[in-house]
Amino acid sequence: MSLRSPLGRVLGMGSAKDGTGHWWAQRVSAVALVPLTLWFLYSLLVLPALDYGTVKAWLALPISSFLAALSVAVLTHHSYLGTTVVVEDYVHAAGLKVATLLLLRFLYVIFGGAGIFAILRVAFGP
Amino acid sequence: MPVRARPLSPHLDVYRWQISNTLSILHRVTGVALSLGIVALVYWLMALAGGEDSYDAAMGVFTGGFGLTVLVGWAFAFFYHLLNGVRHLFWDAGYGFERSQRHASGWIAVLGALVLTIGVCVWVWLGAHP
């Protein structure tokens, strides 16, 4: 005999209410980051120099700024998902846990937003 | 009523340290380290957007002794997290669970990360000292 309600069973969300959502998002962002991060690293390594003019000219290319912005977005999302689990595992006091998770989320939005803003400024700025 | 000594699991005092749990912990540690690296990445991007002066100042930080040391650490963390992450994705797909496969893939992740880190260091060094 199962104590699960028919609705609970058909939704398959479990007690955390989000089912495999977090787990799946972590994997999808991981798969996306394989080509994105390798592209970013490779692009920097094959530049003739890392001086201001060379790097800015490279990042201002439409394909570079597009992929770099995507990289920052997916990277911050993947990192947010991972560090959230770390906080949930080690921070036990309820209030402190919620405060840490809230602070973490704000920090990720701020840093992700700042990174993408900087890339757009290089792409479209003076 | 007699109290039976129930088995405790995992019993951390007698838990034998092995490659599986070491690499699992290392995956999490490198993940947290790389998350901190986002701060450096965004600082670098903001410095680039800010103009030549701020970019040169940022590059001064990254090419200093402390900056280079941390960058080498992040390079290893990146390659290890990448290789071990792919290892996890294979597990998620249902492959590579045999003991021999687990150990082999674990060593590939560690040694591969070391080789790639050294490779990138040599590549950058040769680029800076032609």
gemmi code that builds the backbone of each chain (N, CA, C; Angstrom):
import gemmi

chains = {
    "A": [
        ("MET", (0.838, -1.194, 0.000), (0.000, 0.000, 0.000), (0.872, 1.242, 0.000)),
        ("SER", (0.557, 2.151, -0.867), (1.325, 3.391, -0.929), (0.562, 4.496, -0.249)),
        ("LEU", (1.288, 5.304, 0.507), (0.651, 6.440, 1.178), (0.657, 7.678, 0.286)),
        ("ARG", (1.251, 7.558, -0.899), (1.314, 8.729, -1.780), (-0.037, 8.949, -2.441)),
        ("SER", (-0.384, 10.209, -2.541), (-1.656, 10.532, -3.172), (-1.528, 10.313, -4.674)),
        ("PRO", (-2.647, 10.039, -5.347), (-2.580, 9.870, -6.810), (-1.965, 11.096, -7.488)),
        ("LEU", (-2.303, 12.285, -6.986), (-1.755, 13.500, -7.602), (-0.236, 13.559, -7.400)),
        ("GLY", (0.219, 13.241, -6.155), (1.652, 13.251, -5.870), (2.403, 12.277, -6.758)),
        ("ARG", (1.768, 11.114, -6.982), (2.434, 10.085, -7.779), (2.551, 10.532, -9.238)),
        ("VAL", (1.515, 11.122, -9.759), (1.534, 11.489, -11.175), (2.456, 12.691, -11.410)),
        ("LEU", (2.585, 13.581, -10.413), (3.488, 14.721, -10.588), (4.941, 14.291, -10.423)),
        ("GLY", (5.180, 13.283, -9.547), (6.526, 12.761, -9.358), (7.524, 13.794, -8.867)),
        ("MET", (7.084, 14.711, -8.017), (7.953, 15.793, -7.574), (8.648, 15.519, -6.238)),
        ("GLY", (8.225, 14.466, -5.533), (8.873, 14.153, -4.263), (8.625, 15.204, -3.196)),
        ("SER", (9.315, 15.044, -2.046), (9.067, 15.935, -0.917), (9.701, 17.309, -1.111)),
        ("ALA", (10.713, 17.402, -1.992), (11.367, 18.693, -2.203), (10.570, 19.555, -3.186)),
        ("LYS", (9.552, 18.994, -3.809), (8.619, 19.704, -4.685), (9.195, 20.119, -6.037)),
        ("ASP", (10.444, 19.770, -6.317), (10.933, 20.128, -7.650), (11.449, 18.911, -8.418)),
        ("GLY", (11.157, 17.704, -7.896), (11.516, 16.498, -8.632), (12.977, 16.447, -8.989)),
        ("THR", (13.265, 16.114, -10.260), (14.651, 16.032, -10.701), (15.111, 17.342, -11.340)),
        ("GLY", (14.344, 18.421, -11.137), (14.645, 19.687, -11.796), (16.053, 20.195, -11.557)),
        ("HIS", (16.460, 20.228, -10.273), (17.788, 20.732, -9.932), (18.876, 19.836, -10.521)),
        ("TRP", (18.707, 18.543, -10.334), (19.676, 17.555, -10.824), (19.835, 17.678, -12.341)),
        ("TRP", (18.708, 17.769, -13.042), (18.739, 17.826, -14.497), (19.371, 19.138, -14.984)),
        ("ALA", (19.030, 20.251, -14.346), (19.599, 21.550, -14.741), (21.113, 21.548, -14.560)),
        ("GLN", (21.581, 20.886, -13.480), (23.013, 20.777, -13.241), (23.698, 20.035, -14.389)),
        ("ARG", (23.082, 18.960, -14.869), (23.662, 18.169, -15.963), (23.607, 18.919, -17.284)),
        ("VAL", (22.463, 19.551, -17.559), (22.331, 20.270, -18.833), (23.355, 21.399, -18.908)),
        ("SER", (23.495, 22.160, -17.812), (24.477, 23.254, -17.820), (25.901, 22.692, -17.895)),
        ("ALA", (26.135, 21.519, -17.299), (27.467, 20.906, -17.378), (27.812, 20.568, -18.822)),
        ("VAL", (26.835, 19.962, -19.525), (27.070, 19.590, -20.928), (27.345, 20.840, -21.761)),
        ("ALA", (26.579, 21.908, -21.514), (26.771, 23.149, -22.272), (28.129, 23.772, -21.989)),
        ("LEU", (28.604, 23.619, -20.750), (29.864, 24.274, -20.366), (31.092, 23.589, -20.965)),
        ("VAL", (30.965, 22.329, -21.354), (32.136, 21.653, -21.940), (32.623, 22.417, -23.176)),
        ("PRO", (31.774, 22.606, -24.212), (32.270, 23.376, -25.364), (32.505, 24.850, -25.056)),
        ("LEU", (31.645, 25.466, -24.231), (31.769, 26.912, -23.979), (33.076, 27.263, -23.277)),
        ("THR", (33.401, 26.534, -22.212), (34.626, 26.877, -21.467), (35.873, 26.517, -22.278)),
        ("LEU", (35.806, 25.383, -23.020), (36.966, 25.013, -23.835), (37.183, 26.040, -24.937)),
        ("TRP", (36.087, 26.540, -25.526), (36.204, 27.582, -26.544), (36.856, 28.837, -25.950)),
        ("PHE", (36.401, 29.222, -24.770), (36.908, 30.446, -24.136), (38.414, 30.320, -23.854)),
        ("LEU", (38.793, 29.199, -23.252), (40.202, 28.992, -22.913), (41.057, 28.917, -24.177)),
        ("TYR", (40.586, 28.141, -25.160), (41.337, 27.982, -26.402), (41.516, 29.337, -27.098)),
        ("SER", (40.443, 30.112, -27.156), (40.505, 31.418, -27.829), (41.565, 32.309, -27.199)),
        ("LEU", (41.634, 32.324, -25.868), (42.625, 33.163, -25.190), (44.037, 32.642, -25.434)),
        ("LEU", (44.179, 31.300, -25.442), (45.516, 30.716, -25.582), (46.100, 30.933, -26.974)),
        ("VAL", (45.240, 31.014, -28.001), (45.776, 31.165, -29.359), (45.885, 32.628, -29.786)),
        ("LEU", (45.475, 33.557, -28.921), (45.682, 34.971, -29.256), (47.191, 35.249, -29.304)),
        ("PRO", (47.620, 36.084, -30.245), (49.063, 36.357, -30.333), (49.621, 37.015, -29.070)),
        ("ALA", (48.795, 37.811, -28.383), (49.220, 38.432, -27.129), (47.975, 38.704, -26.294)),
        ("LEU", (48.175, 38.988, -25.010), (47.023, 39.263, -24.150), (46.985, 40.742, -23.757)),
        ("ASP", (47.516, 41.612, -24.631), (47.469, 43.042, -24.348), (46.066, 43.581, -24.622)),
        ("TYR", (45.820, 44.813, -24.163), (44.482, 45.406, -24.221), (43.884, 45.381, -25.629)),
        ("GLY", (44.669, 45.863, -26.615), (44.148, 45.967, -27.978), (43.750, 44.629, -28.560)),
        ("THR", (44.604, 43.629, -28.390), (44.353, 42.300, -28.961), (43.114, 41.660, -28.328)),
        ("VAL", (43.067, 41.700, -26.980), (41.958, 41.044, -26.278), (40.646, 41.757, -26.572)),
        ("LYS", (40.680, 43.090, -26.594), (39.450, 43.833, -26.845), (38.941, 43.578, -28.263)),
        ("ALA", (39.871, 43.563, -29.240), (39.473, 43.301, -30.626), (38.852, 41.912, -30.755)),
        ("TRP", (39.430, 40.951, -30.030), (38.883, 39.594, -30.089), (37.484, 39.536, -29.474)),
        ("LEU", (37.326, 40.109, -28.260), (36.036, 40.010, -27.573), (34.960, 40.844, -28.268)),
        ("ALA", (35.375, 41.868, -29.032), (34.397, 42.710, -29.721), (33.819, 42.026, -30.958)),
        ("LEU", (34.454, 40.946, -31.434), (33.887, 40.190, -32.547), (32.526, 39.655, -32.127)),
        ("PRO", (31.520, 39.744, -33.022), (30.168, 39.291, -32.632), (30.143, 37.861, -32.097)),
        ("ILE", (30.853, 36.948, -32.750), (30.805, 35.557, -32.293), (31.452, 35.414, -30.921)),
        ("SER", (32.511, 36.206, -30.665), (33.182, 36.120, -29.368), (32.290, 36.653, -28.257)),
        ("SER", (31.719, 37.854, -28.472), (30.910, 38.431, -27.396), (29.661, 37.600, -27.150)),
        ("PHE", (29.083, 37.049, -28.235), (27.900, 36.204, -28.071), (28.229, 34.970, -27.231)),
        ("LEU", (29.287, 34.254, -27.617), (29.640, 33.030, -26.884), (30.134, 33.338, -25.474)),
        ("ALA", (30.862, 34.465, -25.308), (31.351, 34.822, -23.974), (30.180, 35.155, -23.047)),
        ("ALA", (29.181, 35.874, -23.571), (28.006, 36.200, -22.753), (27.260, 34.927, -22.366)),
        ("LEU", (27.108, 34.005, -23.337), (26.471, 32.720, -23.025), (27.279, 31.973, -21.963)),
        ("SER", (28.617, 32.000, -22.099), (29.475, 31.295, -21.149), (29.268, 31.811, -19.735)),
        ("VAL", (29.256, 33.144, -19.583), (29.079, 33.734, -18.252), (27.714, 33.346, -17.691)),
        ("ALA", (26.683, 33.378, -18.537), (25.335, 33.046, -18.067), (25.255, 31.596, -17.601)),
        ("VAL", (25.747, 30.673, -18.417), (25.654, 29.250, -18.066), (26.591, 28.924, -16.896)),
        ("LEU", (27.771, 29.554, -16.910), (28.740, 29.326, -15.831), (28.168, 29.737, -14.475)),
        ("THR", (27.581, 30.934, -14.406), (27.034, 31.386, -13.128), (25.849, 30.512, -12.704)),
        ("HIS", (25.048, 30.062, -13.687), (23.918, 29.205, -13.340), (24.404, 27.865, -12.770)),
        ("HIS", (25.352, 27.243, -13.472), (25.918, 25.957, -13.036), (26.569, 26.088, -11.656)),
        ("SER", (27.315, 27.171, -11.478), (28.000, 27.405, -10.214), (26.989, 27.654, -9.097)),
        ("TYR", (25.922, 28.386, -9.427), (24.871, 28.644, -8.438), (24.229, 27.329, -7.985)),
        ("LEU", (23.919, 26.465, -8.946), (23.300, 25.178, -8.610), (24.220, 24.359, -7.705)),
        ("GLY", (25.526, 24.373, -8.003), (26.480, 23.584, -7.227), (26.690, 24.117, -5.832)),
        ("THR", (26.951, 25.422, -5.718), (27.237, 25.971, -4.392), (25.983, 25.972, -3.512)),
        ("THR", (24.800, 26.014, -4.145), (23.562, 25.907, -3.376), (23.515, 24.577, -2.634)),
        ("VAL", (23.886, 23.504, -3.337), (23.888, 22.179, -2.707), (24.916, 22.126, -1.582)),
        ("VAL", (26.071, 22.762, -1.797), (27.107, 22.775, -0.761), (26.570, 23.470, 0.497)),
        ("VAL", (25.914, 24.618, 0.322), (25.350, 25.331, 1.472), (24.283, 24.476, 2.147)),
        ("GLU", (23.409, 23.859, 1.343), (22.347, 23.026, 1.918), (22.916, 21.849, 2.699)),
        ("ASP", (24.089, 21.361, 2.265), (24.697, 20.213, 2.940), (25.350, 20.588, 4.264)),
        ("TYR", (25.941, 21.769, 4.322), (26.792, 22.091, 5.485), (26.221, 23.153, 6.412)),
        ("VAL", (25.300, 23.981, 5.942), (24.715, 25.007, 6.811), (23.371, 24.479, 7.301)),
        ("HIS", (23.289, 24.192, 8.594), (22.108, 23.507, 9.107), (21.098, 24.437, 9.772)),
        ("ALA", (21.572, 25.501, 10.429), (20.638, 26.410, 11.096), (19.712, 27.030, 10.049)),
        ("ALA", (18.407, 26.901, 10.282), (17.426, 27.273, 9.262), (17.577, 28.723, 8.793)),
        ("GLY", (17.657, 29.641, 9.750), (17.727, 31.052, 9.380), (18.986, 31.382, 8.614)),
        ("LEU", (20.113, 30.859, 9.120), (21.405, 31.119, 8.476), (21.428, 30.523, 7.069)),
        ("LYS", (20.811, 29.345, 6.930), (20.795, 28.672, 5.633), (20.041, 29.513, 4.604)),
        ("VAL", (18.846, 29.967, 4.973), (18.048, 30.781, 4.045), (18.783, 32.074, 3.704)),
        ("ALA", (19.400, 32.693, 4.737), (20.125, 33.949, 4.500), (21.295, 33.728, 3.554)),
        ("THR", (22.034, 32.613, 3.769), (23.186, 32.319, 2.909), (22.736, 32.060, 1.469)),
        ("LEU", (21.667, 31.270, 1.322), (21.178, 30.953, -0.022), (20.690, 32.215, -0.740)),
        ("LEU", (20.038, 33.095, 0.021), (19.533, 34.338, -0.561), (20.698, 35.217, -1.004)),
        ("LEU", (21.704, 35.344, -0.110), (22.886, 36.150, -0.427), (23.609, 35.588, -1.645)),
        ("LEU", (23.730, 34.253, -1.670), (24.402, 33.584, -2.785), (23.682, 33.888, -4.098)),
        ("ARG", (22.376, 33.799, -4.077), (21.598, 34.021, -5.298), (21.771, 35.458, -5.785)),
        ("PHE", (21.723, 36.413, -4.846), (21.905, 37.813, -5.228), (23.294, 38.020, -5.815)),
        ("LEU", (24.305, 37.430, -5.161), (25.688, 37.592, -5.641), (25.834, 37.043, -7.054)),
        ("TYR", (25.218, 35.888, -7.322), (25.331, 35.299, -8.662), (24.674, 36.182, -9.709)),
        ("VAL", (23.518, 36.739, -9.379), (22.852, 37.615, -10.347), (23.692, 38.864, -10.586)),
        ("ILE", (24.279, 39.405, -9.498), (25.102, 40.612, -9.631), (26.350, 40.317, -10.470)),
        ("PHE", (27.062, 39.241, -10.127), (28.305, 38.944, -10.859), (28.015, 38.499, -12.297)),
        ("GLY", (26.983, 37.680, -12.474), (26.624, 37.270, -13.832), (26.218, 38.472, -14.664)),
        ("GLY", (25.405, 39.325, -14.069), (24.962, 40.532, -14.772), (26.127, 41.453, -15.089)),
        ("ALA", (27.042, 41.620, -14.132), (28.203, 42.485, -14.349), (29.087, 41.932, -15.463)),
        ("GLY", (29.285, 40.620, -15.476), (30.109, 40.003, -16.506), (29.527, 40.205, -17.894)),
        ("ILE", (28.213, 39.957, -18.026), (27.553, 40.107, -19.325), (27.526, 41.584, -19.733)),
        ("PHE", (27.284, 42.466, -18.759), (27.284, 43.907, -19.044), (28.655, 44.337, -19.577)),
        ("ALA", (29.731, 43.823, -18.953), (31.078, 44.186, -19.402), (31.319, 43.715, -20.832)),
        ("ILE", (30.847, 42.501, -21.138), (31.030, 41.959, -22.496), (30.256, 42.806, -23.504)),
        ("LEU", (29.013, 43.175, -23.155), (28.209, 43.996, -24.063), (28.841, 45.364, -24.266)),
        ("ARG", (29.467, 45.887, -23.209), (30.114, 47.187, -23.313), (31.314, 47.123, -24.265)),
        ("VAL", (32.035, 45.991, -24.198), (33.147, 45.815, -25.136), (32.606, 45.664, -26.562)),
        ("ALA", (31.474, 44.956, -26.689), (30.923, 44.699, -28.021), (30.313, 45.944, -28.641)),
        ("PHE", (29.603, 46.737, -27.848), (28.850, 47.868, -28.398), (29.352, 49.223, -27.934)),
        ("GLY", (30.303, 49.231, -26.988), (30.753, 50.493, -26.413), (31.690, 51.269, -27.319)),
        ("PRO", (32.291, 52.315, -26.787), (33.167, 53.168, -27.584), (34.459, 52.455, -27.999)),
    ],
    "B": [
        ("MET", (14.700, -4.159, 28.272), (14.911, -4.633, 26.892), (16.350, -4.349, 26.476)),
        ("PRO", (17.038, -5.394, 26.016), (18.433, -5.165, 25.600), (18.505, -4.306, 24.343)),
        ("VAL", (19.465, -3.387, 24.378), (19.626, -2.518, 23.209), (20.655, -3.143, 22.278)),
        ("ARG", (20.218, -3.447, 21.090), (21.144, -4.022, 20.120), (22.061, -2.928, 19.557)),
        ("ALA", (23.343, -3.236, 19.415), (24.269, -2.282, 18.802), (24.005, -2.256, 17.303)),
        ("ARG", (23.352, -1.220, 16.911), (22.992, -1.146, 15.491), (24.181, -0.654, 14.668)),
        ("PRO", (24.283, -1.117, 13.437), (25.379, -0.637, 12.586), (25.170, 0.823, 12.208)),
        ("LEU", (26.212, 1.582, 12.297), (26.145, 2.985, 11.900), (26.781, 3.114, 10.520)),
        ("SER", (26.119, 3.825, 9.658), (26.670, 3.945, 8.315), (26.484, 5.349, 7.794)),
        ("PRO", (27.467, 6.001, 7.206), (28.842, 5.531, 7.158), (29.546, 5.844, 8.479)),
        ("HIS", (30.325, 4.884, 8.973), (31.060, 5.087, 10.210), (32.372, 5.773, 9.872)),
        ("LEU", (32.407, 7.102, 10.049), (33.524, 7.886, 9.522), (34.856, 7.546, 10.182)),
        ("ASP", (34.841, 7.061, 11.461), (36.094, 6.757, 12.143), (36.835, 5.590, 11.511)),
        ("VAL", (36.077, 4.641, 10.933), (36.732, 3.467, 10.366), (36.599, 3.448, 8.839)),
        ("TYR", (36.161, 4.577, 8.286), (35.972, 4.625, 6.838), (37.323, 4.646, 6.154)),
        ("ARG", (37.578, 3.647, 5.341), (38.878, 3.581, 4.682), (38.937, 4.602, 3.542)),
        ("TRP", (39.974, 5.428, 3.600), (40.158, 6.447, 2.568), (40.488, 5.749, 1.249)),
        ("GLN", (39.787, 6.128, 0.195), (40.047, 5.484, -1.092), (39.903, 6.499, -2.210)),
        ("ILE", (40.249, 6.074, -3.410), (40.265, 7.024, -4.529), (38.855, 7.563, -4.810)),
        ("SER", (37.823, 6.724, -4.669), (36.464, 7.166, -5.001), (36.024, 8.368, -4.183)),
        ("ASN", (36.170, 8.256, -2.847), (35.688, 9.362, -2.019), (36.624, 10.560, -2.103)),
        ("THR", (37.934, 10.304, -2.316), (38.876, 11.419, -2.460), (38.517, 12.258, -3.681)),
        ("LEU", (38.260, 11.588, -4.817), (37.954, 12.317, -6.048), (36.599, 13.000, -5.956)),
        ("SER", (35.670, 12.372, -5.226), (34.355, 12.989, -5.042), (34.489, 14.294, -4.270)),
        ("ILE", (35.297, 14.268, -3.202), (35.526, 15.475, -2.405), (36.268, 16.515, -3.244)),
        ("LEU", (37.249, 16.041, -4.021), (38.027, 16.959, -4.861), (37.134, 17.639, -5.898)),
        ("HIS", (36.114, 16.920, -6.389), (35.193, 17.511, -7.363), (34.459, 18.692, -6.742)),
        ("ARG", (34.026, 18.505, -5.500), (33.304, 19.571, -4.811), (34.230, 20.730, -4.469)),
        ("VAL", (35.430, 20.402, -3.997), (36.395, 21.453, -3.634), (36.765, 22.290, -4.866)),
        ("THR", (37.050, 21.607, -5.990), (37.402, 22.356, -7.195), (36.208, 23.161, -7.693)),
        ("GLY", (35.004, 22.627, -7.523), (33.809, 23.372, -7.931), (33.669, 24.668, -7.156)),
        ("VAL", (33.893, 24.603, -5.849), (33.811, 25.813, -5.021), (34.930, 26.786, -5.404)),
        ("ALA", (36.141, 26.242, -5.633), (37.273, 27.095, -6.024), (36.975, 27.802, -7.340)),
        ("LEU", (36.402, 27.058, -8.298), (36.087, 27.659, -9.597), (34.984, 28.697, -9.473)),
        ("SER", (34.067, 28.484, -8.515), (33.013, 29.476, -8.283), (33.630, 30.792, -7.829)),
        ("LEU", (34.662, 30.704, -6.975), (35.376, 31.914, -6.570), (36.085, 32.528, -7.782)),
        ("GLY", (36.489, 31.669, -8.723), (37.147, 32.150, -9.929), (36.250, 33.044, -10.766)),
        ("ILE", (34.932, 32.878, -10.637), (33.996, 33.738, -11.367), (34.229, 35.200, -10.983)),
        ("VAL", (34.556, 35.434, -9.714), (34.829, 36.800, -9.261), (36.005, 37.381, -10.054)),
        ("ALA", (37.063, 36.560, -10.202), (38.246, 37.018, -10.945), (37.909, 37.224, -12.423)),
        ("LEU", (37.108, 36.316, -12.978), (36.730, 36.427, -14.394), (35.943, 37.706, -14.649)),
        ("VAL", (34.977, 37.978, -13.753), (34.151, 39.178, -13.924), (34.994, 40.438, -13.707)),
        ("TYR", (35.918, 40.386, -12.740), (36.842, 41.514, -12.526), (37.640, 41.792, -13.800)),
        ("TRP", (38.129, 40.720, -14.425), (38.920, 40.851, -15.653), (38.067, 41.440, -16.781)),
        ("LEU", (36.826, 40.959, -16.917), (35.936, 41.466, -17.967), (35.597, 42.935, -17.727)),
        ("MET", (35.324, 43.292, -16.466), (35.004, 44.680, -16.137), (36.208, 45.582, -16.401)),
        ("ALA", (37.398, 45.068, -16.085), (38.616, 45.844, -16.325), (38.809, 46.074, -17.824)),
        ("LEU", (38.512, 45.053, -18.611), (38.629, 45.176, -20.072), (37.637, 46.204, -20.594)),
        ("ALA", (36.406, 46.170, -20.065), (35.384, 47.127, -20.502), (35.724, 48.541, -20.032)),
        ("GLY", (36.500, 48.632, -18.947), (36.813, 49.938, -18.367), (37.877, 50.721, -19.121)),
        ("GLY", (38.616, 50.047, -20.008), (39.640, 50.743, -20.771), (41.033, 50.206, -20.528)),
        ("GLU", (42.005, 50.798, -21.213), (43.364, 50.265, -21.201), (44.010, 50.309, -19.817)),
        ("ASP", (43.779, 51.416, -19.084), (44.431, 51.559, -17.775), (43.974, 50.476, -16.795)),
        ("SER", (42.647, 50.315, -16.710), (42.130, 49.330, -15.760), (42.508, 47.921, -16.210)),
        ("TYR", (42.538, 47.684, -17.529), (42.907, 46.352, -18.024), (44.363, 46.032, -17.668)),
        ("ASP", (45.254, 47.023, -17.878), (46.667, 46.800, -17.554), (46.851, 46.554, -16.061)),
        ("ALA", (46.068, 47.275, -15.235), (46.150, 47.075, -13.787), (45.725, 45.648, -13.425)),
        ("ALA", (44.624, 45.175, -14.058), (44.146, 43.814, -13.790), (45.183, 42.788, -14.235)),
        ("MET", (45.760, 42.998, -15.426), (46.763, 42.048, -15.915), (47.997, 42.056, -15.014)),
        ("GLY", (48.270, 43.220, -14.399), (49.368, 43.279, -13.437), (49.103, 42.372, -12.250)),
        ("VAL", (47.837, 42.338, -11.809), (47.474, 41.462, -10.697), (47.610, 39.994, -11.114)),
        ("PHE", (47.107, 39.670, -12.312), (47.099, 38.262, -12.751), (48.478, 37.742, -13.110)),
        ("THR", (49.395, 38.639, -13.511), (50.728, 38.161, -13.897), (51.738, 38.318, -12.760)),
        ("GLY", (51.286, 38.794, -11.584), (52.169, 38.843, -10.421), (52.346, 37.435, -9.854)),
        ("GLY", (53.255, 37.313, -8.889), (53.517, 35.995, -8.310), (52.280, 35.348, -7.723)),
        ("PHE", (51.538, 36.113, -6.935), (50.314, 35.570, -6.317), (49.272, 35.237, -7.380)),
        ("GLY", (49.097, 36.187, -8.313), (48.107, 35.992, -9.376), (48.388, 34.747, -10.195)),
        ("LEU", (49.637, 34.557, -10.602), (49.997, 33.387, -11.412), (49.771, 32.094, -10.650)),
        ("THR", (50.138, 32.094, -9.359), (49.953, 30.888, -8.547), (48.480, 30.490, -8.492)),
        ("VAL", (47.624, 31.494, -8.244), (46.194, 31.213, -8.164), (45.668, 30.759, -9.526)),
        ("LEU", (46.160, 31.380, -10.610), (45.705, 30.998, -11.952), (46.074, 29.549, -12.274)),
        ("VAL", (47.284, 29.133, -11.865), (47.691, 27.741, -12.095), (46.772, 26.807, -11.301)),
        ("GLY", (46.457, 27.205, -10.065), (45.525, 26.418, -9.258), (44.163, 26.318, -9.908)),
        ("TRP", (43.679, 27.440, -10.455), (42.374, 27.433, -11.129), (42.421, 26.596, -12.399)),
        ("ALA", (43.569, 26.607, -13.083), (43.698, 25.793, -14.299), (43.540, 24.314, -13.943)),
        ("PHE", (44.232, 23.889, -12.878), (44.093, 22.483, -12.469), (42.652, 22.193, -12.038)),
        ("ALA", (42.081, 23.099, -11.242), (40.700, 22.907, -10.773), (39.751, 22.790, -11.960)),
        ("PHE", (39.970, 23.645, -12.971), (39.102, 23.626, -14.154), (39.215, 22.298, -14.894)),
        ("PHE", (40.447, 21.871, -15.182), (40.615, 20.636, -15.957), (40.139, 19.423, -15.163)),
        ("TYR", (40.402, 19.403, -13.855), (39.935, 18.266, -13.068), (38.405, 18.229, -13.022)),
        ("HIS", (37.790, 19.379, -12.742), (36.332, 19.441, -12.639), (35.683, 19.080, -13.979)),
        ("LEU", (36.343, 19.504, -15.069), (35.841, 19.189, -16.415), (35.903, 17.684, -16.673)),
        ("LEU", (37.092, 17.090, -16.456), (37.261, 15.661, -16.746), (36.414, 14.804, -15.803)),
        ("ASN", (36.428, 15.136, -14.510), (35.638, 14.355, -13.565), (34.141, 14.586, -13.788)),
        ("GLY", (33.795, 15.776, -14.263), (32.390, 16.054, -14.585), (31.912, 15.186, -15.734)),
        ("VAL", (32.766, 15.023, -16.760), (32.424, 14.135, -17.878), (32.296, 12.702, -17.366)),
        ("ARG", (33.167, 12.339, -16.408), (33.101, 11.014, -15.784), (31.728, 10.812, -15.123)),
        ("HIS", (31.287, 11.858, -14.424), (29.970, 11.792, -13.786), (28.860, 11.663, -14.816)),
        ("LEU", (28.994, 12.375, -15.946), (27.960, 12.320, -16.982), (27.866, 10.905, -17.564)),
        ("PHE", (29.027, 10.237, -17.709), (28.992, 8.850, -18.184), (28.268, 7.963, -17.177)),
        ("TRP", (28.529, 8.195, -15.883), (27.819, 7.422, -14.850), (26.317, 7.678, -14.943)),
        ("ASP", (25.955, 8.978, -15.118), (24.539, 9.323, -15.204), (23.869, 8.588, -16.356)),
        ("ALA", (24.658, 8.355, -17.429), (24.112, 7.653, -18.585), (24.153, 6.139, -18.379)),
        ("GLY", (24.733, 5.701, -17.260), (24.715, 4.278, -16.945), (25.963, 3.508, -17.314)),
        ("TYR", (27.039, 4.215, -17.673), (28.266, 3.521, -18.090), (29.392, 3.699, -17.071)),
        ("GLY", (30.329, 2.751, -17.066), (31.576, 2.904, -16.320), (31.503, 2.622, -14.842)),
        ("PHE", (30.572, 1.754, -14.419), (30.419, 1.501, -12.982), (31.287, 0.356, -12.465)),
        ("GLU", (31.916, -0.420, -13.365), (32.768, -1.517, -12.895), (33.926, -0.959, -12.087)),
        ("ARG", (34.389, -1.717, -11.097), (35.459, -1.252, -10.222), (36.679, -0.802, -11.023)),
        ("SER", (37.089, -1.642, -11.990), (38.276, -1.307, -12.785), (38.036, -0.038, -13.602)),
        ("GLN", (36.823, 0.100, -14.145), (36.508, 1.294, -14.951), (36.492, 2.548, -14.082)),
        ("ARG", (35.924, 2.429, -12.866), (35.862, 3.579, -11.953), (37.256, 4.054, -11.604)),
        ("HIS", (38.116, 3.088, -11.297), (39.475, 3.474, -10.914), (40.233, 4.058, -12.087)),
        ("ALA", (40.094, 3.425, -13.253), (40.805, 3.925, -14.442), (40.349, 5.333, -14.791)),
        ("SER", (39.023, 5.555, -14.812), (38.522, 6.884, -15.191), (38.916, 7.928, -14.149)),
        ("GLY", (38.982, 7.508, -12.883), (39.415, 8.427, -11.832), (40.852, 8.883, -12.044)),
        ("TRP", (41.700, 7.925, -12.340), (43.101, 8.279, -12.564), (43.271, 9.102, -13.827)),
        ("ILE", (42.453, 8.801, -14.853), (42.511, 9.608, -16.085), (42.165, 11.060, -15.761)),
        ("ALA", (41.150, 11.265, -14.893), (40.740, 12.631, -14.544), (41.868, 13.373, -13.829)),
        ("VAL", (42.514, 12.700, -12.859), (43.570, 13.361, -12.083), (44.812, 13.612, -12.941)),
        ("LEU", (45.303, 12.541, -13.601), (46.529, 12.681, -14.389), (46.282, 13.561, -15.607)),
        ("GLY", (45.091, 13.417, -16.226), (44.759, 14.261, -17.377), (44.765, 15.727, -16.982)),
        ("ALA", (44.206, 16.035, -15.807), (44.181, 17.424, -15.335), (45.591, 17.945, -15.105)),
        ("LEU", (46.455, 17.099, -14.530), (47.839, 17.508, -14.305), (48.546, 17.790, -15.630)),
        ("VAL", (48.385, 16.869, -16.591), (49.049, 17.020, -17.891), (48.552, 18.282, -18.593)),
        ("LEU", (47.223, 18.484, -18.590), (46.662, 19.659, -19.279), (47.101, 20.953, -18.602)),
        ("THR", (47.166, 20.944, -17.262), (47.610, 22.142, -16.545), (49.055, 22.480, -16.904)),
        ("ILE", (49.913, 21.462, -16.866), (51.321, 21.681, -17.226), (51.418, 22.139, -18.679)),
        ("GLY", (50.606, 21.507, -19.551), (50.612, 21.885, -20.969), (50.266, 23.345, -21.167)),
        ("VAL", (49.217, 23.818, -20.488), (48.807, 25.220, -20.614), (49.902, 26.143, -20.068)),
        ("CYS", (50.512, 25.750, -18.937), (51.586, 26.565, -18.355), (52.751, 26.689, -19.331)),
        ("VAL", (53.152, 25.560, -19.919), (54.264, 25.583, -20.882), (53.901, 26.436, -22.088)),
        ("TRP", (52.661, 26.279, -22.584), (52.179, 27.040, -23.738), (52.233, 28.543, -23.459)),
        ("VAL", (51.746, 28.941, -22.308), (51.740, 30.365, -21.961), (53.169, 30.865, -21.760)),
        ("TRP", (54.003, 30.061, -21.109), (55.386, 30.460, -20.852), (56.146, 30.636, -22.159)),
        ("LEU", (55.942, 29.684, -23.100), (56.612, 29.799, -24.403), (56.114, 31.020, -25.164)),
        ("GLY", (54.818, 31.335, -24.993), (54.270, 32.506, -25.659), (54.855, 33.794, -25.109)),
        ("ALA", (55.117, 33.804, -23.794), (55.668, 35.013, -23.153), (57.171, 35.104, -23.326)),
        ("HIS", (57.853, 33.957, -23.604), (59.308, 33.942, -23.778), (59.665, 33.277, -25.096)),
        ("PRO", (59.413, 33.944, -26.230), (59.675, 33.304, -27.517), (61.176, 33.143, -27.801)),
    ],
}
model = gemmi.Model(1)
for chain_id, residues in chains.items():
    chain = gemmi.Chain(chain_id)
    for i, (resn, *xyz) in enumerate(residues, 1):
        res = gemmi.Residue()
        res.name, res.seqid = resn, gemmi.SeqId(i, " ")
        for name, pos in zip(("N", "CA", "C"), xyz):
            atom = gemmi.Atom()
            atom.name, atom.element = name, gemmi.Element(name[0])
            atom.pos, atom.b_iso = gemmi.Position(*pos), 0.0
            res.add_atom(atom)
        chain.add_residue(res)
    model.add_chain(chain)
structure = gemmi.Structure()
structure.add_model(model)
structure.setup_entities()
